[in-house]
Amino acid sequence: PVPAAVAAGEESPVEGGPPDHSYSLSSGTTSEELLRKLNEQRDIIALLEVKMKEMKGSIRRLRLAEAQLREEIREKDRLLHAASAGTRKRHGL
C-alpha cells in the first residue's frame, strides 16, 4: 500500500523525504547558499516595509486632500444656496 501523503503528491517519491514544493531546497544546499537566500529574503522584506510606509504616507495625504476638497464643496454649496435664495426673494419667487 502507498502512504496517503505520497498518493496525494504531498511527499517526494522517496518515503519520508521532504515535501516537494517549488520553494523547497535541494538536499545538497550549502550553508553559504542558505545564508544568501536568507539575506535576499531579508532585503526583499526590508524593501516591502519601506514601500508600505510610503504607501501609508500617500494614503494619509490623499485622505487629507479629500477632506479639504469636501469642505470646499460644502462651502461652495452653501454660497450657491444662499445666492439662489437671495435671487428668489428679489424676484418674488
Secondary structure as UniProt FT lines:
FT   HELIX           4..7
FT   TURN            8..9
FT   TURN            15..16
FT   TURN            22..23
FT   TURN            27..28
FT   HELIX           31..90
FT   TURN            91..92
//
